[in-house]
């Protein structure tokens, strides 16, 4: 549960300013999108892909999930997100979640 909260906070710290800057989104919409992305990433990547395939595949999956989810959210909320903006938002999100994966593995080794 602690790792989920770390992922939620880390995703929010990175995603909210990027969405406000790139998409001219409001704070509530950015917070909702970042929270939904964190929950979806935790359920799909951390619980399913990470134990089965490892950290490298999880990093690529996080980047693809962030790109696809932000594309979908931008389309639904009519945000002006192009290829550059989606890529510039998805890559930092993937690397932040990679740090969360490393933290999770360090915690599992310490117990």
Beta strands, then each sheet from edge to edge (+ up, - down):
end
